[in-house]
């Protein structure tokens, strides 16, 4: 092959991706080339799989947890917190398809008292409380709801965001609803710089109906 990598490198072993197979072969076959003094040399003069992948693939894409824009970074920077070029919000870098470089238990958010309401100007909104129970400071937290019509068809979404959320912080959110046909809302979708909080602890009923006089 033109790349100089033997064809059998791409015979994928069970449970290993092509990249992982390439790294294992190159780490073993090119030990002499990688050995010597210098930063980044692993035990016995051999580079680690991650270092080999960094040389083979100097850049990889993930997405911003806030706006979804692509973020390109070096594999060695996995787990770092960076600011998105598009929305300037913080995101912890990760490799799509692989295990996150942090534990999901680090992001624990509890929602409570979620209900429909209407302000003095007649604008409806979904309101409630979110408490940061993760035991750590979060750069931002966003709560989002998918809105549905009377027939159960999605008609849009609404959200609210809080920047700088210390641990144990209780946040009273208000997500405005401008779609007149919206009468139902989904379960809350919570996210922070670590990504989507898939199973937030919830107290209180999720809003299901919205009248003009809540």
C-alpha positions as CSV (number, residue, x, y, z in Angstrom):
1,X,0.0,0.0,0.0
2,X,1.2,3.6,-0.6
3,X,1.2,4.4,3.1
4,X,3.7,1.7,3.7
5,X,1.4,-0.1,6.1
6,X,0.9,-3.8,5.4
7,X,-2.5,-4.9,4.1
8,X,-3.1,-7.2,7.0
9,X,-3.1,-4.3,9.3
10,X,-6.6,-3.6,8.2
11,X,-7.9,-7.1,9.1
12,X,-9.8,-5.9,12.1
13,X,-9.4,-7.9,15.3
14,X,-12.6,-8.6,17.4
15,X,-13.6,-5.5,19.3
16,X,-10.9,-3.3,17.8
17,X,-11.3,-0.5,15.3
18,X,-9.0,0.0,12.3
19,X,-7.2,2.8,14.2
20,X,-6.6,0.6,17.2
21,X,-5.2,-2.2,15.1
22,X,-2.9,0.2,13.3
23,X,-1.7,1.6,16.6
24,X,-0.9,-1.8,18.0
25,X,1.0,-2.9,14.9
26,X,2.9,0.3,14.5
27,X,3.8,0.4,18.2
28,X,5.2,-3.1,17.9
29,X,6.9,-3.0,14.5
30,X,8.3,0.5,14.7
31,X,9.7,0.3,18.2
32,X,13.2,1.0,16.9
33,X,12.1,4.1,15.1
34,X,10.3,5.5,18.2
35,X,13.0,4.6,20.7
36,X,15.5,7.1,22.0
37,X,15.6,10.2,24.0
38,X,12.8,12.8,23.9
39,X,9.4,13.6,25.3
40,X,6.5,11.3,24.8
41,X,8.5,8.0,24.9
42,X,6.7,5.3,26.9
43,X,8.1,2.4,28.8
44,X,10.9,0.4,27.1
45,X,11.3,3.2,24.5
46,X,7.9,2.5,22.9
47,X,5.2,5.1,22.3
48,X,1.7,4.5,23.7
49,X,-1.2,3.7,21.4
50,X,-2.6,7.2,22.0
51,X,0.7,8.8,21.0
52,X,0.8,6.7,17.8
53,X,-2.8,7.7,17.0
54,X,-1.8,11.3,17.5
55,X,0.9,10.9,14.9
56,X,-1.4,9.1,12.5
57,X,-4.4,11.4,13.0
58,X,-3.2,14.8,14.2
59,X,-6.7,16.1,14.4
60,X,-10.2,14.6,15.2
61,X,-13.6,16.2,15.4
62,X,-16.2,16.3,18.2
63,X,-19.0,18.7,18.7
64,X,-19.8,21.5,21.0
65,X,-22.2,20.4,23.8
66,X,-24.0,23.8,23.6
67,X,-24.5,24.7,20.0
68,X,-23.4,21.5,18.2
69,X,-20.7,23.1,16.1
70,X,-17.7,20.9,15.1
71,X,-14.5,21.2,17.2
72,X,-11.2,19.9,15.8
73,X,-8.5,19.0,18.2
74,X,-5.5,16.7,18.8
75,X,-6.3,13.3,20.4
76,X,-3.9,14.0,23.2
77,X,-6.1,16.9,24.4
78,X,-9.1,14.6,25.2
79,X,-10.6,15.7,28.5
80,X,-9.6,19.3,28.2
81,X,-12.1,22.1,28.6
82,X,-12.1,24.5,25.6
83,X,-14.3,27.4,24.4
84,X,-16.3,26.8,21.2
85,X,-15.3,29.2,18.3
86,X,-19.0,29.6,17.4
87,X,-20.8,30.2,20.7
88,X,-17.8,30.7,23.1
89,X,-19.4,28.2,25.6
90,X,-17.2,25.6,27.3
91,X,-17.0,22.0,26.2
92,X,-15.0,19.1,27.5
93,X,-13.3,17.5,24.5
94,X,-14.1,13.9,23.8
95,X,-13.7,11.2,21.0
96,X,-17.1,10.4,19.4
97,X,-17.9,6.7,19.8
98,X,-15.5,6.1,22.7
99,X,-16.1,6.2,26.4
100,X,-16.2,9.7,27.8
101,X,-13.0,10.9,29.6
102,X,-15.0,11.5,32.8
103,X,-17.6,9.7,34.9
104,X,-21.3,10.4,34.3
105,X,-21.7,10.5,38.1
106,X,-19.8,13.8,38.0
107,X,-22.8,15.6,36.5
108,X,-25.8,15.2,38.8
109,X,-28.7,17.7,38.3
110,X,-32.1,17.5,40.0
111,X,-35.2,19.1,38.6
112,X,-38.3,19.9,40.7
113,X,-41.6,21.8,40.6
114,X,-41.8,22.0,36.8
115,X,-45.0,23.6,35.6
116,X,-46.6,25.9,33.1
117,X,-47.0,29.6,34.0
118,X,-47.7,33.0,32.5
119,X,-46.1,36.3,33.2
120,X,-47.7,39.7,33.5
121,X,-47.3,40.3,29.8
122,X,-49.3,37.2,29.0
123,X,-46.3,35.2,27.7
124,X,-46.4,31.6,28.7
125,X,-43.4,29.8,29.9
126,X,-42.2,26.5,31.5
127,X,-40.7,27.1,34.9
128,X,-39.2,25.1,37.7
129,X,-36.0,24.5,39.7
130,X,-32.7,22.8,38.9
131,X,-30.2,22.0,41.6
132,X,-26.6,21.2,41.0
133,X,-25.9,18.1,43.1
134,X,-22.8,17.0,41.2
135,X,-20.5,18.3,44.0
136,X,-18.5,20.4,41.5
137,X,-18.7,23.8,39.9
138,X,-20.2,23.7,36.4
139,X,-19.5,26.4,33.8
140,X,-23.0,26.3,32.4
141,X,-26.3,24.4,32.6
142,X,-29.1,24.4,30.0
143,X,-32.6,23.0,30.3
144,X,-34.6,22.3,27.2
145,X,-38.1,21.1,26.4
146,X,-39.6,19.8,23.2
147,X,-43.0,21.3,22.6
148,X,-46.0,19.4,21.2
149,X,-49.4,20.4,19.8
150,X,-52.7,19.0,20.9
151,X,-52.4,16.3,18.3
152,X,-48.9,15.3,19.7
153,X,-46.9,16.8,16.8
154,X,-43.7,18.7,17.7
155,X,-44.0,22.4,17.1
156,X,-40.7,23.6,18.4
157,X,-38.6,23.8,21.6
158,X,-37.9,26.1,24.4
159,X,-34.9,26.4,26.7
160,X,-33.2,28.4,29.4
161,X,-29.5,28.6,30.4
162,X,-27.5,29.6,33.5
163,X,-23.8,30.5,33.3
164,X,-21.5,29.8,36.3
165,X,-23.3,27.2,38.4
166,X,-21.5,26.4,41.7
167,X,-22.3,23.2,43.5
168,X,-25.5,23.1,45.5
169,X,-26.8,26.0,43.5
170,X,-30.6,26.1,43.2
171,X,-31.7,27.7,39.8
172,X,-35.2,29.0,39.2
173,X,-35.5,28.8,35.4
174,X,-38.1,30.2,33.0
175,X,-38.2,28.8,29.4
176,X,-40.5,31.1,27.3
177,X,-43.1,29.5,25.0
178,X,-44.0,31.6,22.0
179,X,-45.7,28.9,19.9
180,X,-49.4,29.4,20.4
181,X,-50.2,25.8,19.4
182,X,-47.9,24.3,22.1
183,X,-49.9,22.4,24.7
184,X,-47.6,19.7,25.8
185,X,-43.9,19.5,26.8
186,X,-41.4,16.7,26.9
187,X,-39.3,15.6,29.9
188,X,-36.6,18.1,30.6
189,X,-33.3,17.7,28.6
190,X,-30.4,18.9,30.7
191,X,-26.8,19.6,29.4
192,X,-23.6,21.1,30.7
193,X,-20.0,21.4,29.4
194,X,-19.6,17.6,30.0
195,X,-22.5,16.8,27.6
196,X,-26.1,15.7,28.0
197,X,-27.2,14.6,31.4
198,X,-29.2,11.5,30.3
199,X,-31.0,10.6,33.5
200,X,-31.5,13.7,35.7
201,X,-33.0,13.1,39.1
202,X,-36.5,14.6,38.9
203,X,-38.9,15.7,41.6
204,X,-42.4,16.9,40.7
205,X,-44.5,16.4,37.7
206,X,-43.3,17.2,34.2
207,X,-45.6,19.7,32.5
208,X,-48.1,18.1,30.2
209,X,-50.7,20.7,29.4
210,X,-50.7,24.4,29.1
211,X,-53.8,26.6,29.2
212,X,-54.2,30.3,28.8
213,X,-54.9,30.6,32.5
214,X,-52.4,28.2,34.2
